[in-house]
Amino acid sequence: MRVLLVEDDSDLSGRIAASLRSENFVVDVARNGEDAQHAGLTEIFDVVVLDLGLPKLDGVSVLKTWREAGRTFPVLILTAREGWSDKVASFKAGADDFLMKPFRVEELILRLRALVRRANGHASAKVVCGALVFDAQVGTFEKDGIPIKLTALEWRVLSCLILRKEIVVDRRELLERVYDGDADVDSNSVEVIIARLRRKIGAEHIETVRGRGYMLTAAS
């Protein structure tokens, strides 16, 4: 899951980013409204954490620009402002959730996971694909009731595939969603991770669609 974290307080953004990365999120950080607006218009994200009080462009203006451009990723507003008018303006601009500072990072993570799950059409916290079950709220995988041990990269790829089960996920999209921007990515890295996942969950569950990408199926 790839997150755009927009927060101008470097200490706070550093703490949030570290916590999100420890929970297998890929995190891009923007510290002003102009950089955030550009990133949201040009990159792929599963969810965005957006502060309202930003240098150069305020959060509501950034959000309006994204929505007017057709960007549909869920956005959680993070702010110290307590006024009802700020909440109204945020939701009118297209926000999906709102969290007041100070907050517990654990709550932020739960909310982000729920936003990503619902954005992919899953009402239940548990996403099922055949014998494979992903508890999207706590981030665990099981097959036939037995927990699956995954590396961070394996988890990112499999979570992306199961949230879009029975849909082809483009190889480039997988790369952007599972690797941090400064990672040294080998051209065959996705294939290596897919091969490892096939050994763990069964080769028949991950189809290669030539020239497009990969698809997780319930096929047995």
C-alpha positions as CSV (number, residue, x, y, z in Angstrom):
1,M,0.0,0.0,0.0
2,R,1.5,3.3,-1.1
3,V,0.8,6.4,1.0
4,L,1.4,10.1,0.3
5,L,2.0,11.8,3.6
6,V,1.6,15.6,3.4
7,E,2.8,17.2,6.6
8,D,5.0,20.3,6.9
9,D,6.1,19.4,10.5
10,S,9.3,17.4,9.8
11,D,9.4,15.8,13.2
12,L,5.8,14.7,13.1
13,S,6.0,13.5,9.4
14,G,9.2,11.6,10.3
15,R,7.5,9.8,13.2
16,I,4.4,9.0,11.1
17,A,6.4,7.8,8.2
18,A,8.5,5.5,10.4
19,S,5.4,4.0,11.9
20,L,3.7,3.5,8.6
21,R,6.8,1.8,7.1
22,S,7.0,-0.5,10.1
23,E,3.5,-1.7,9.1
24,N,4.5,-2.3,5.4
25,F,3.3,0.9,3.9
26,V,5.4,2.5,1.2
27,V,5.5,6.2,2.1
28,D,6.2,9.3,0.0
29,V,6.4,12.6,2.0
30,A,5.5,16.1,0.8
31,R,6.1,19.1,3.1
32,N,4.2,21.8,1.1
33,G,1.1,22.1,-0.9
34,E,2.8,22.6,-4.3
35,D,4.8,19.4,-4.0
36,A,1.8,17.5,-2.7
37,Q,-0.4,18.7,-5.5
38,H,2.2,17.6,-8.1
39,A,2.7,14.2,-6.5
40,G,-1.0,13.5,-6.4
41,L,-1.5,14.4,-10.0
42,T,1.5,12.4,-11.4
43,E,2.0,9.4,-9.1
44,I,0.0,6.3,-8.0
45,F,-1.2,6.2,-4.4
46,D,-3.5,3.9,-2.5
47,V,-4.3,6.6,0.1
48,V,-3.3,10.1,1.2
49,V,-2.8,11.7,4.6
50,L,-3.2,15.5,4.1
51,D,-2.6,18.3,6.6
52,L,-4.7,21.4,6.1
53,G,-2.2,24.1,7.1
54,L,0.5,23.8,4.5
55,P,3.1,26.3,3.1
56,K,2.5,27.5,-0.5
57,L,-1.0,25.9,-1.0
58,D,-3.4,24.9,1.7
59,G,-4.7,21.4,2.0
60,V,-8.3,22.1,0.9
61,S,-7.0,23.8,-2.3
62,V,-4.8,20.8,-3.1
63,L,-7.6,18.4,-2.5
64,K,-9.9,20.3,-4.8
65,T,-7.3,20.3,-7.6
66,W,-6.9,16.5,-7.2
67,R,-10.6,15.8,-7.4
68,E,-11.2,18.2,-10.3
69,A,-8.4,16.3,-12.1
70,G,-10.2,13.0,-11.5
71,R,-7.9,11.6,-8.8
72,T,-10.0,9.2,-6.8
73,F,-7.6,7.9,-4.1
74,P,-9.1,8.2,-0.5
75,V,-7.9,11.2,1.5
76,L,-7.7,11.4,5.3
77,I,-7.4,15.0,6.5
78,L,-5.0,15.4,9.4
79,T,-5.2,18.7,11.3
80,A,-5.0,20.6,14.5
81,R,-7.9,22.8,13.5
82,E,-11.0,22.3,15.6
83,G,-13.5,24.4,13.7
84,W,-16.5,22.7,12.2
85,S,-16.2,24.9,9.1
86,D,-12.8,23.3,8.3
87,K,-14.4,19.8,8.4
88,V,-17.2,21.0,6.1
89,A,-14.8,22.5,3.7
90,S,-12.7,19.4,3.7
91,F,-15.5,17.0,3.0
92,K,-17.0,19.3,0.3
93,A,-13.6,19.2,-1.4
94,G,-13.6,15.4,-1.4
95,A,-12.1,14.2,1.8
96,D,-13.0,10.7,3.0
97,D,-12.0,10.9,6.7
98,F,-10.8,13.4,9.3
99,L,-8.4,12.9,12.2
100,M,-7.6,15.6,14.8
101,K,-4.1,16.2,16.3
102,P,-2.9,14.9,18.7
103,F,-3.8,11.3,17.7
104,R,-2.5,7.8,18.1
105,V,-0.6,6.5,15.2
106,E,-2.3,3.1,15.7
107,E,-5.7,4.7,15.0
108,L,-4.3,6.4,11.9
109,I,-3.0,3.1,10.6
110,L,-6.4,1.4,11.2
111,R,-8.2,4.2,9.4
112,L,-5.9,4.1,6.4
113,R,-6.3,0.4,6.0
114,A,-10.0,0.7,6.2
115,L,-10.0,3.5,3.6
116,V,-7.9,1.4,1.2
117,R,-10.1,-1.7,1.7
118,R,-13.3,0.2,1.0
119,A,-11.8,2.1,-2.0
120,N,-11.3,-1.4,-3.5
121,G,-14.9,-2.4,-2.9
122,H,-14.5,-4.6,0.2
123,A,-17.0,-3.9,2.9
124,S,-15.7,-6.6,5.2
125,A,-12.3,-6.4,6.9
126,K,-11.6,-9.9,5.8
127,V,-11.0,-10.3,2.0
128,V,-11.3,-13.9,0.8
129,C,-10.0,-15.4,-2.4
130,G,-10.5,-19.1,-2.4
131,A,-8.6,-20.6,0.5
132,L,-6.6,-17.4,1.0
133,V,-7.9,-14.9,3.6
134,F,-6.5,-11.4,4.2
135,D,-7.5,-9.6,7.3
136,A,-7.1,-6.1,6.0
137,Q,-7.6,-4.4,9.4
138,V,-4.7,-6.2,11.1
139,G,-2.7,-7.0,8.0
140,T,-2.5,-10.8,8.3
141,F,-2.8,-13.6,5.7
142,E,-4.0,-17.2,6.1
143,K,-4.4,-20.1,3.8
144,D,-6.7,-22.9,4.9
145,G,-6.7,-21.3,8.3
146,I,-2.9,-21.4,8.6
147,P,-0.9,-18.1,8.9
148,I,1.4,-17.3,6.0
149,K,4.8,-15.8,6.8
150,L,5.7,-13.1,4.3
151,T,8.6,-10.7,3.9
152,A,7.7,-7.0,3.7
153,L,7.9,-7.0,-0.1
154,E,5.9,-10.2,-0.5
155,W,3.2,-8.8,1.8
156,R,3.0,-5.6,-0.2
157,V,2.6,-7.5,-3.5
158,L,0.1,-10.0,-2.2
159,S,-2.0,-7.3,-0.4
160,C,-2.2,-5.4,-3.7
161,L,-3.2,-8.5,-5.6
162,I,-5.9,-9.7,-3.2
163,L,-7.5,-6.3,-2.8
164,R,-7.9,-6.4,-6.6
165,K,-8.6,-10.1,-6.8
166,E,-9.7,-11.5,-10.2
167,I,-8.4,-8.2,-11.8
168,V,-5.2,-7.9,-13.7
169,V,-2.7,-5.6,-11.9
170,D,-0.2,-3.9,-14.1
171,R,3.4,-4.8,-13.5
172,R,4.5,-1.1,-13.3
173,E,1.7,-0.4,-10.9
174,L,3.0,-3.2,-8.6
175,L,6.4,-1.7,-8.8
176,E,5.2,1.7,-7.8
177,R,3.1,0.4,-4.9
178,V,5.6,-1.9,-3.3
179,Y,9.0,-0.1,-3.6
180,D,10.1,3.1,-1.8
181,G,11.1,5.8,-4.2
182,D,14.8,5.6,-3.4
183,A,14.9,1.8,-3.6
184,D,17.3,0.3,-6.2
185,V,14.8,-1.8,-8.2
186,D,16.0,-4.6,-10.4
187,S,14.0,-5.1,-13.6
188,N,13.1,-8.7,-12.6
189,S,12.4,-7.9,-9.0
190,V,8.6,-8.3,-9.3
191,E,9.0,-11.7,-11.0
192,V,11.2,-12.9,-8.2
193,I,8.6,-11.9,-5.6
194,I,5.8,-13.5,-7.6
195,A,7.8,-16.7,-7.8
196,R,8.3,-16.7,-4.0
197,L,4.6,-16.1,-3.4
198,R,3.6,-18.9,-5.8
199,R,5.6,-21.3,-3.7
200,K,3.9,-20.1,-0.5
201,I,0.2,-19.9,-1.7
202,G,0.2,-22.2,-4.7
203,A,1.3,-21.3,-8.3
204,E,-2.3,-21.7,-9.6
205,H,-3.5,-18.7,-7.6
206,I,-1.3,-16.1,-9.4
207,E,-1.8,-15.9,-13.2
208,T,0.7,-14.1,-15.4
209,V,-1.2,-12.1,-18.1
210,R,1.3,-11.7,-20.8
211,G,2.1,-8.1,-21.7
212,R,-0.1,-6.8,-18.8
213,G,0.7,-8.0,-15.3
214,Y,-0.6,-10.5,-12.7
215,M,-4.0,-11.6,-11.3
216,L,-4.8,-13.4,-8.1
217,T,-7.6,-15.9,-8.6
218,A,-9.5,-18.4,-6.5
219,A,-8.7,-21.2,-8.9
220,S,-7.7,-24.5,-7.2
